[in-house]
């Protein structure tokens, strides 16, 4: 069973974030978020080790929303944006597809749960995080 936990990479992270920018390039993935008042920016950069990513409209993830409601309650995800998932179905799929070239404990599943999108990234490195 998947285990979701709120991820708090640095102090001062706004509870609800909106995705402004998603850039995937040879340099990795750059995500830029803003708070509800669009006054502060929260930037996450995955420079190394991006193994897989997906972006899904949050309204299409009915099974996930139902699971989160049952396991943690609605406030758990509706009042927070950043998560890490262990025992993840996404990681299991990736490990199966990659035929054992990664150890399960090497891969981390990050989830950015915004009011409009759910961005998921599998990586072997911790991203850099800044607030501006």
DORODO-873209 format. One record per atom (N, C-alpha, C): residue in one letter; atom name; z negated, y, x. Coordinates in Angstrom, 3 decimals. Example, Ala and Ser with C-alpha at 12.3 -4.5 7.8 and 13.67 -1.06 7.14 Angstrom:
REM DORODO-873209
+---------+-------+----------+----------+----------+
! residuo ! atomo !       c3 !       c2 !       c1 !
+---------+-------+----------+----------+----------+
!       A !     N !   -7.800 !   -5.690 !   13.190 !
!       A !    CA !   -7.800 !   -4.500 !   12.300 !
!       A !     C !   -7.800 !   -3.300 !   13.200 !
!       S !     N !   -7.080 !   -2.250 !   12.850 !
!       S !    CA !   -7.140 !   -1.060 !   13.670 !
!       S !     C !   -7.870 !    0.030 !   12.900 !
+---------+-------+----------+----------+----------+
This chain:
REM DORODO-873209
+---------+-------+----------+----------+----------+
! residuo ! atomo !       c3 !       c2 !       c1 !
+---------+-------+----------+----------+----------+
!       X !     N !    0.000 !   -1.182 !    0.838 !
!       X !    CA !    0.000 !    0.000 !    0.000 !
!       X !     C !    0.000 !    1.248 !    0.885 !
!       X !     N !    0.820 !    2.190 !    0.521 !
!       X !    CA !    0.887 !    3.430 !    1.294 !
!       X !     C !   -0.433 !    4.188 !    1.220 !
!       X !     N !   -0.726 !    4.869 !    2.326 !
!       X !    CA !   -1.907 !    5.732 !    2.363 !
!       X !     C !   -1.455 !    7.132 !    2.767 !
!       X !     N !   -1.643 !    8.089 !    1.861 !
!       X !    CA !   -1.296 !    9.480 !    2.111 !
!       X !     C !   -2.554 !   10.238 !    2.520 !
!       X !     N !   -2.388 !   11.136 !    3.497 !
!       X !    CA !   -3.488 !   12.025 !    3.855 !
!       X !     C !   -2.934 !   13.419 !    4.077 !
!       X !     N !   -3.722 !   14.403 !    3.717 !
!       X !    CA !   -3.307 !   15.779 !    3.979 !
!       X !     C !   -3.295 !   15.994 !    5.481 !
!       X !     N !   -2.242 !   16.637 !    5.941 !
!       X !    CA !   -2.090 !   16.929 !    7.364 !
!       X !     C !   -2.387 !   18.405 !    7.570 !
!       X !     N !   -3.338 !   18.692 !    8.457 !
!       X !    CA !   -3.717 !   20.078 !    8.769 !
!       X !     C !   -3.527 !   20.252 !   10.278 !
!       X !     N !   -2.312 !   20.637 !   10.705 !
!       X !    CA !   -2.023 !   20.700 !   12.140 !
!       X !     C !   -2.688 !   21.858 !   12.866 !
!       X !     N !   -2.903 !   22.974 !   12.172 !
!       X !    CA !   -3.566 !   24.143 !   12.755 !
!       X !     C !   -4.340 !   24.861 !   11.652 !
!       X !     N !   -5.286 !   25.693 !   12.055 !
!       X !    CA !   -6.046 !   26.478 !   11.082 !
!       X !     C !   -5.161 !   27.542 !   10.449 !
!       X !     N !   -5.444 !   27.879 !    9.209 !
!       X !    CA !   -4.749 !   28.966 !    8.542 !
!       X !     C !   -3.485 !   28.568 !    7.811 !
!       X !     N !   -3.240 !   27.275 !    7.652 !
!       X !    CA !   -2.042 !   26.837 !    6.937 !
!       X !     C !   -2.221 !   27.133 !    5.447 !
!       X !     N !   -1.277 !   27.852 !    4.844 !
!       X !    CA !   -1.367 !   28.080 !    3.395 !
!       X !     C !   -1.267 !   26.747 !    2.650 !
!       X !     N !   -1.954 !   26.637 !    1.529 !
!       X !    CA !   -1.971 !   25.367 !    0.805 !
!       X !     C !   -0.617 !   25.031 !    0.188 !
!       X !     N !    0.087 !   26.018 !   -0.315 !
!       X !    CA !    1.387 !   25.776 !   -0.940 !
!       X !     C !    2.450 !   26.525 !   -0.152 !
!       X !     N !    3.479 !   25.787 !    0.255 !
!       X !    CA !    4.558 !   26.357 !    1.046 !
!       X !     C !    5.906 !   26.114 !    0.368 !
!       X !     N !    6.838 !   27.026 !    0.625 !
!       X !    CA !    8.193 !   26.923 !    0.098 !
!       X !     C !    9.156 !   26.811 !    1.270 !
!       X !     N !   10.090 !   25.876 !    1.195 !
!       X !    CA !   11.033 !   25.676 !    2.287 !
!       X !     C !   12.098 !   26.765 !    2.278 !
!       X !     N !   12.197 !   27.497 !    3.377 !
!       X !    CA !   13.202 !   28.542 !    3.533 !
!       X !     C !   14.384 !   28.061 !    4.375 !
!       X !     N !   14.087 !   27.248 !    5.390 !
!       X !    CA !   15.124 !   26.838 !    6.340 !
!       X !     C !   14.916 !   25.388 !    6.740 !
!       X !     N !   16.020 !   24.657 !    6.776 !
!       X !    CA !   16.041 !   23.299 !    7.313 !
!       X !     C !   17.264 !   23.222 !    8.218 !
!       X !     N !   17.020 !   23.096 !    9.524 !
!       X !    CA !   18.130 !   23.027 !   10.484 !
!       X !     C !   18.006 !   21.739 !   11.276 !
!       X !     N !   19.067 !   20.964 !   11.241 !
!       X !    CA !   19.142 !   19.758 !   12.063 !
!       X !     C !   20.239 !   19.977 !   13.093 !
!       X !     N !   19.894 !   19.847 !   14.360 !
!       X !    CA !   20.870 !   20.034 !   15.429 !
!       X !     C !   20.550 !   19.071 !   16.559 !
!       X !     N !   21.318 !   19.157 !   17.632 !
!       X !    CA !   21.075 !   18.300 !   18.793 !
!       X !     C !   19.697 !   18.565 !   19.406 !
!       X !     N !   19.101 !   19.703 !   19.080 !
!       X !    CA !   17.787 !   20.073 !   19.598 !
!       X !     C !   16.635 !   19.559 !   18.730 !
!       X !     N !   16.956 !   18.895 !   17.613 !
!       X !    CA !   15.913 !   18.373 !   16.734 !
!       X !     C !   15.994 !   18.979 !   15.349 !
!       X !     N !   14.855 !   19.065 !   14.699 !
!       X !    CA !   14.778 !   19.628 !   13.347 !
!       X !     C !   13.831 !   20.819 !   13.361 !
!       X !     N !   14.293 !   21.903 !   12.763 !
!       X !    CA !   13.496 !   23.116 !   12.605 !
!       X !     C !   13.292 !   23.351 !   11.117 !
!       X !     N !   12.044 !   23.450 !   10.713 !
!       X !    CA !   11.692 !   23.752 !    9.328 !
!       X !     C !   10.933 !   25.067 !    9.303 !
!       X !     N !   11.330 !   25.948 !    8.400 !
!       X !    CA !   10.604 !   27.199 !    8.231 !
!       X !     C !   10.194 !   27.300 !    6.773 !
!       X !     N !    8.915 !   27.556 !    6.576 !
!       X !    CA !    8.349 !   27.668 !    5.242 !
!       X !     C !    7.734 !   29.050 !    5.078 !
!       X !     N !    7.589 !   29.478 !    3.830 !
!       X !    CA !    6.859 !   30.716 !    3.540 !
!       X !     C !    5.775 !   30.419 !    2.518 !
!       X !     N !    4.761 !   31.296 !    2.489 !
!       X !    CA !    3.710 !   31.143 !    1.489 !
!       X !     C !    4.207 !   31.705 !    0.154 !
!       X !     N !    3.367 !   31.630 !   -0.868 !
!       X !    CA !    3.777 !   32.052 !   -2.213 !
!       X !     C !    4.162 !   33.519 !   -2.294 !
!       X !     N !    3.548 !   34.372 !   -1.471 !
!       X !    CA !    3.848 !   35.802 !   -1.485 !
!       X !     C !    4.973 !   36.160 !   -0.514 !
!       X !     N !    5.477 !   35.167 !    0.199 !
!       X !    CA !    6.531 !   35.355 !    1.196 !
!       X !     C !    6.097 !   36.338 !    2.289 !
!       X !     N !    4.801 !   36.306 !    2.623 !
!       X !    CA !    4.265 !   37.206 !    3.643 !
!       X !     C !    4.102 !   36.512 !    4.985 !
!       X !     N !    3.818 !   35.215 !    4.955 !
!       X !    CA !    3.589 !   34.469 !    6.192 !
!       X !     C !    4.601 !   33.346 !    6.308 !
!       X !     N !    5.008 !   33.100 !    7.531 !
!       X !    CA !    5.949 !   32.013 !    7.819 !
!       X !     C !    5.217 !   30.913 !    8.571 !
!       X !     N !    5.568 !   29.699 !    8.233 !
!       X !    CA !    5.007 !   28.509 !    8.859 !
!       X !     C !    6.187 !   27.730 !    9.418 !
!       X !     N !    6.226 !   27.574 !   10.733 !
!       X !    CA !    7.385 !   26.967 !   11.391 !
!       X !     C !    6.976 !   25.645 !   12.040 !
!       X !     N !    7.748 !   24.609 !   11.737 !
!       X !    CA !    7.525 !   23.276 !   12.302 !
!       X !     C !    8.798 !   22.884 !   13.033 !
!       X !     N !    8.624 !   22.473 !   14.296 !
!       X !    CA !    9.794 !   22.089 !   15.088 !
!       X !     C !    9.588 !   20.687 !   15.662 !
!       X !     N !   10.512 !   19.811 !   15.315 !
!       X !    CA !   10.557 !   18.466 !   15.860 !
!       X !     C !   11.611 !   18.475 !   16.954 !
!       X !     N !   11.179 !   18.609 !   18.200 !
!       X !    CA !   12.128 !   18.721 !   19.306 !
!       X !     C !   12.571 !   17.371 !   19.851 !
!       X !     N !   11.723 !   16.379 !   19.752 !
!       X !    CA !   12.014 !   15.070 !   20.310 !
!       X !     C !   11.712 !   13.990 !   19.285 !
!       X !     N !   12.389 !   12.892 !   19.420 !
!       X !    CA !   11.996 !   11.693 !   18.712 !
!       X !     C !   12.197 !   11.680 !   17.216 !
!       X !     N !   13.121 !   12.485 !   16.664 !
!       X !    CA !   13.412 !   12.384 !   15.235 !
!       X !     C !   14.248 !   11.130 !   15.025 !
!       X !     N !   13.691 !   10.194 !   14.287 !
!       X !    CA !   14.350 !    8.917 !   14.075 !
!       X !     C !   15.127 !    8.878 !   12.773 !
!       X !     N !   14.596 !    9.533 !   11.763 !
!       X !    CA !   15.232 !    9.536 !   10.445 !
!       X !     C !   14.626 !   10.674 !    9.643 !
!       X !     N !   15.397 !   11.175 !    8.682 !
!       X !    CA !   14.864 !   12.181 !    7.770 !
!       X !     C !   15.569 !   12.063 !    6.435 !
!       X !     N !   14.917 !   12.558 !    5.413 !
!       X !    CA !   15.531 !   12.629 !    4.089 !
!       X !     C !   14.925 !   13.802 !    3.336 !
!       X !     N !   15.720 !   14.359 !    2.431 !
!       X !    CA !   15.302 !   15.489 !    1.610 !
!       X !     C !   15.660 !   15.148 !    0.171 !
!       X !     N !   14.651 !   15.156 !   -0.699 !
!       X !    CA !   14.845 !   14.750 !   -2.083 !
!       X !     C !   14.273 !   15.809 !   -3.006 !
!       X !     N !   14.963 !   16.094 !   -4.097 !
!       X !    CA !   14.431 !   16.979 !   -5.120 !
!       X !     C !   13.130 !   16.370 !   -5.634 !
!       X !     N !   12.057 !   17.148 !   -5.634 !
!       X !    CA !   10.751 !   16.595 !   -5.991 !
!       X !     C !   10.734 !   16.030 !   -7.403 !
!       X !     N !   11.535 !   16.562 !   -8.298 !
!       X !    CA !   11.576 !   16.075 !   -9.674 !
!       X !     C !   12.206 !   14.703 !   -9.820 !
!       X !     N !   12.898 !   14.242 !   -8.788 !
!       X !    CA !   13.530 !   12.925 !   -8.832 !
!       X !     C !   12.612 !   11.825 !   -8.311 !
!       X !     N !   11.474 !   12.181 !   -7.771 !
!       X !    CA !   10.570 !   11.192 !   -7.185 !
!       X !     C !    9.483 !   10.775 !   -8.175 !
!       X !     N !    9.901 !   10.335 !   -9.328 !
!       X !    CA !    8.956 !   10.006 !  -10.393 !
!       X !     C !    8.019 !    8.866 !  -10.008 !
!       X !     N !    8.522 !    7.860 !   -9.330 !
!       X !    CA !    7.670 !    6.743 !   -8.903 !
!       X !     C !    6.608 !    7.229 !   -7.917 !
!       X !     N !    7.007 !    8.059 !   -6.961 !
!       X !    CA !    6.068 !    8.601 !   -5.977 !
!       X !     C !    5.035 !    9.494 !   -6.642 !
!       X !     N !    5.479 !   10.362 !   -7.532 !
!       X !    CA !    4.542 !   11.247 !   -8.232 !
!       X !     C !    3.536 !   10.437 !   -9.051 !
!       X !     N !    3.999 !    9.398 !   -9.721 !
!       X !    CA !    3.107 !    8.545 !  -10.497 !
!       X !     C !    2.090 !    7.855 !   -9.586 !
!       X !     N !    2.547 !    7.346 !   -8.456 !
!       X !    CA !    1.649 !    6.705 !   -7.496 !
!       X !     C !    0.587 !    7.697 !   -6.999 !
!       X !     N !    1.017 !    8.897 !   -6.604 !
!       X !    CA !    0.077 !    9.897 !   -6.102 !
!       X !     C !   -0.928 !   10.309 !   -7.179 !
!       X !     N !   -0.448 !   10.466 !   -8.419 !
!       X !    CA !   -1.357 !   10.792 !   -9.525 !
!       X !     C !   -2.427 !    9.720 !   -9.692 !
!       X !     N !   -2.008 !    8.472 !   -9.672 !
!       X !    CA !   -2.949 !    7.367 !   -9.887 !
!       X !     C !   -3.925 !    7.199 !   -8.721 !
!       X !     N !   -3.427 !    7.332 !   -7.499 !
!       X !    CA !   -4.263 !    7.076 !   -6.329 !
!       X !     C !   -5.145 !    8.259 !   -5.928 !
!       X !     N !   -4.614 !    9.474 !   -6.088 !
!       X !    CA !   -5.296 !   10.647 !   -5.527 !
!       X !     C !   -5.539 !   11.772 !   -6.531 !
!       X !     N !   -4.833 !   11.777 !   -7.637 !
!       X !    CA !   -4.918 !   12.867 !   -8.608 !
!       X !     C !   -3.864 !   13.933 !   -8.324 !
!       X !     N !   -3.486 !   14.647 !   -9.349 !
!       X !    CA !   -2.405 !   15.634 !   -9.253 !
!       X !     C !   -2.691 !   16.742 !   -8.252 !
!       X !     N !   -3.925 !   17.219 !   -8.184 !
!       X !    CA !   -4.263 !   18.323 !   -7.271 !
!       X !     C !   -4.037 !   17.958 !   -5.808 !
!       X !     N !   -4.129 !   16.682 !   -5.496 !
!       X !    CA !   -3.961 !   16.229 !   -4.115 !
!       X !     C !   -2.625 !   16.691 !   -3.539 !
!       X !     N !   -1.556 !   16.550 !   -4.303 !
!       X !    CA !   -0.236 !   16.935 !   -3.799 !
!       X !     C !    0.272 !   18.251 !   -4.374 !
!       X !     N !   -0.214 !   18.642 !   -5.552 !
!       X !    CA !    0.294 !   19.890 !   -6.128 !
!       X !     C !   -0.347 !   21.113 !   -5.489 !
!       X !     N !   -1.466 !   20.919 !   -4.804 !
!       X !    CA !   -2.179 !   22.023 !   -4.162 !
!       X !     C !   -2.117 !   21.942 !   -2.637 !
!       X !     N !   -1.200 !   21.149 !   -2.110 !
!       X !    CA !   -1.047 !   21.032 !   -0.664 !
!       X !     C !    0.394 !   20.654 !   -0.358 !
!       X !     N !    0.869 !   20.956 !    0.844 !
!       X !    CA !    2.263 !   20.712 !    1.199 !
!       X !     C !    2.439 !   19.679 !    2.304 !
!       X !     N !    1.521 !   19.613 !    3.252 !
!       X !    CA !    1.731 !   18.816 !    4.460 !
!       X !     C !    0.963 !   17.493 !    4.406 !
!       X !     N !    1.689 !   16.411 !    4.684 !
!       X !    CA !    1.081 !   15.085 !    4.618 !
!       X !     C !    1.578 !   14.196 !    5.739 !
!       X !     N !    0.761 !   13.190 !    6.041 !
!       X !    CA !    1.159 !   12.075 !    6.890 !
!       X !     C !    0.929 !   10.816 !    6.058 !
!       X !     N !    1.842 !    9.866 !    6.180 !
!       X !    CA !    1.753 !    8.636 !    5.393 !
!       X !     C !    1.683 !    7.454 !    6.343 !
!       X !     N !    0.673 !    6.621 !    6.157 !
!       X !    CA !    0.574 !    5.379 !    6.923 !
!       X !     C !    0.889 !    4.215 !    5.978 !
!       X !     N !    1.240 !    3.104 !    6.581 !
!       X !    CA !    1.671 !    1.925 !    5.828 !
!       X !     C !    2.811 !    2.307 !    4.881 !
!       X !     N !    3.691 !    3.129 !    5.379 !
!       X !    CA !    4.751 !    3.755 !    4.609 !
!       X !     C !    5.924 !    2.802 !    4.350 !
!       X !     N !    6.432 !    2.831 !    3.112 !
!       X !    CA !    7.635 !    2.063 !    2.779 !
!       X !     C !    8.834 !    2.573 !    3.583 !
!       X !     N !    8.889 !    3.864 !    3.812 !
!       X !    CA !    9.972 !    4.453 !    4.603 !
!       X !     C !    9.927 !    3.921 !    6.041 !
!       X !     N !    8.741 !    3.867 !    6.640 !
!       X !    CA !    8.612 !    3.312 !    7.986 !
!       X !     C !    8.987 !    1.833 !    7.981 !
!       X !     N !    8.532 !    1.095 !    6.984 !
!       X !    CA !    8.879 !   -0.333 !    6.903 !
!       X !     C !   10.385 !   -0.533 !    6.847 !
!       X !     N !   11.052 !    0.262 !    6.026 !
!       X !    CA !   12.513 !    0.191 !    5.945 !
!       X !     C !   13.135 !    0.492 !    7.308 !
!       X !     N !   12.653 !    1.558 !    7.955 !
!       X !    CA !   13.206 !    1.955 !    9.243 !
!       X !     C !   12.990 !    0.874 !   10.301 !
!       X !     N !   11.806 !    0.304 !   10.359 !
!       X !    CA !   11.520 !   -0.738 !   11.346 !
!       X !     C !   12.400 !   -1.968 !   11.115 !
!       X !     N !   12.626 !   -2.300 !    9.867 !
!       X !    CA !   13.520 !   -3.416 !    9.542 !
!       X !     C !   14.943 !   -3.115 !   10.008 !
!       X !     N !   15.416 !   -1.928 !    9.703 !
!       X !    CA !   16.782 !   -1.531 !   10.082 !
!       X !     C !   16.965 !   -1.434 !   11.590 !
!       X !     N !   15.923 !   -1.050 !   12.317 !
!       X !    CA !   16.045 !   -0.872 !   13.768 !
!       X !     C !   15.763 !   -2.168 !   14.537 !
!       X !     N !   15.524 !   -3.250 !   13.827 !
!       X !    CA !   15.409 !   -4.599 !   14.410 !
!       X !     C !   14.415 !   -4.702 !   15.565 !
!       X !     N !   13.278 !   -4.043 !   15.432 !
!       X !    CA !   12.210 !   -4.240 !   16.391 !
!       X !     C !   12.259 !   -3.421 !   17.663 !
!       X !     N !   13.117 !   -2.415 !   17.733 !
!       X !    CA !   13.142 !   -1.605 !   18.960 !
!       X !     C !   11.992 !   -0.601 !   19.010 !
!       X !     N !   11.302 !   -0.424 !   17.878 !
!       X !    CA !   10.108 !    0.434 !   17.831 !
!       X !     C !    8.930 !   -0.402 !   17.353 !
!       X !     N !    7.760 !   -0.096 !   17.874 !
!       X !    CA !    6.523 !   -0.703 !   17.393 !
!       X !     C !    6.051 !    0.096 !   16.173 !
!       X !     N !    5.458 !   -0.570 !   15.199 !
!       X !    CA !    4.999 !    0.154 !   14.003 !
!       X !     C !    4.070 !    1.327 !   14.308 !
!       X !     N !    3.223 !    1.206 !   15.320 !
!       X !    CA !    2.280 !    2.296 !   15.630 !
!       X !     C !    2.935 !    3.451 !   16.382 !
!       X !     N !    4.207 !    3.326 !   16.756 !
!       X !    CA !    4.927 !    4.411 !   17.434 !
!       X !     C !    5.470 !    5.439 !   16.450 !
!       X !     N !    5.744 !    5.027 !   15.231 !
!       X !    CA !    6.469 !    5.856 !   14.268 !
!       X !     C !    5.492 !    6.528 !   13.309 !
!       X !     N !    5.662 !    7.850 !   13.151 !
!       X !    CA !    4.822 !    8.636 !   12.240 !
!       X !     C !    5.702 !    9.178 !   11.118 !
!       X !     N !    5.185 !    9.106 !    9.905 !
!       X !    CA !    5.891 !    9.576 !    8.704 !
!       X !     C !    5.237 !   10.877 !    8.237 !
!       X !     N !    5.967 !   11.985 !    8.394 !
!       X !    CA !    5.519 !   13.297 !    7.931 !
!       X !     C !    6.212 !   13.612 !    6.612 !
!       X !     N !    5.469 !   14.225 !    5.687 !
!       X !    CA !    6.027 !   14.622 !    4.394 !
!       X !     C !    5.679 !   16.081 !    4.147 !
!       X !     N !    6.692 !   16.838 !    3.748 !
!       X !    CA !    6.536 !   18.248 !    3.378 !
!       X !     C !    6.853 !   18.337 !    1.889 !
!       X !     N !    5.803 !   18.439 !    1.084 !
!       X !    CA !    5.910 !   18.363 !   -0.369 !
!       X !     C !    5.899 !   19.777 !   -0.935 !
!       X !     N !    7.072 !   20.359 !   -1.156 !
!       X !    CA !    7.174 !   21.723 !   -1.667 !
!       X !     C !    7.431 !   21.684 !   -3.171 !
!       X !     N !    7.351 !   22.817 !   -3.856 !
!       X !    CA !    7.623 !   22.823 !   -5.294 !
!       X !     C !    9.053 !   22.419 !   -5.656 !
!       X !     N !    9.980 !   22.457 !   -4.700 !
!       X !    CA !   11.372 !   22.129 !   -5.002 !
!       X !     C !   11.918 !   20.920 !   -4.253 !
!       X !     N !   11.377 !   20.624 !   -3.094 !
!       X !    CA !   11.893 !   19.558 !   -2.249 !
!       X !     C !   10.764 !   18.729 !   -1.676 !
!       X !     N !   11.111 !   17.490 !   -1.342 !
!       X !    CA !   10.216 !   16.647 !   -0.560 !
!       X !     C !   11.010 !   16.240 !    0.681 !
!       X !     N !   10.601 !   16.794 !    1.824 !
!       X !    CA !   11.273 !   16.531 !    3.094 !
!       X !     C !   10.421 !   15.524 !    3.852 !
!       X !     N !   11.053 !   14.438 !    4.277 !
!       X !    CA !   10.342 !   13.389 !    4.995 !
!       X !     C !   10.992 !   13.192 !    6.355 !
!       X !     N !   10.176 !   13.055 !    7.374 !
!       X !    CA !   10.672 !   12.887 !    8.733 !
!       X !     C !    9.905 !   11.763 !    9.406 !
!       X !     N !   10.659 !   10.848 !   10.014 !
!       X !    CA !   10.073 !    9.809 !   10.859 !
!       X !     C !   10.298 !   10.216 !   12.302 !
!       X !     N !    9.244 !   10.151 !   13.094 !
!       X !    CA !    9.323 !   10.594 !   14.474 !
!       X !     C !    8.353 !    9.802 !   15.341 !
!       X !     N !    8.552 !    9.922 !   16.637 !
!       X !    CA !    7.624 !    9.311 !   17.590 !
!       X !     C !    6.797 !   10.372 !   18.314 !
!       X !     N !    7.015 !   11.649 !   17.974 !
!       X !    CA !    6.320 !   12.755 !   18.626 !
!       X !     C !    5.685 !   13.675 !   17.596 !
!       X !     N !    4.635 !   14.351 !   17.999 !
!       X !    CA !    4.000 !   15.353 !   17.156 !
!       X !     C !    4.821 !   16.639 !   17.237 !
!       X !     N !    5.139 !   17.238 !   16.090 !
!       X !    CA !    5.924 !   18.481 !   16.118 !
!       X !     C !    5.085 !   19.671 !   16.579 !
!       X !     N !    5.776 !   20.722 !   17.019 !
!       X !    CA !    5.075 !   21.980 !   17.292 !
!       X !     C !    4.972 !   22.756 !   15.984 !
!       X !     N !    3.892 !   23.507 !   15.850 !
!       X !    CA !    3.606 !   24.225 !   14.614 !
!       X !     C !    3.104 !   25.619 !   14.958 !
!       X !     N !    3.682 !   26.642 !   14.304 !
!       X !    CA !    3.199 !   28.005 !   14.482 !
!       X !     C !    3.198 !   28.728 !   13.130 !
!       X !     N !    2.306 !   29.694 !   13.017 !
!       X !    CA !    2.276 !   30.587 !   11.858 !
!       X !     C !    2.613 !   31.975 !   12.365 !
!       X !     N !    3.525 !   32.668 !   11.659 !
!       X !    CA !    3.849 !   34.044 !   12.061 !
!       X !     C !    3.725 !   34.973 !   10.876 !
+---------+-------+----------+----------+----------+
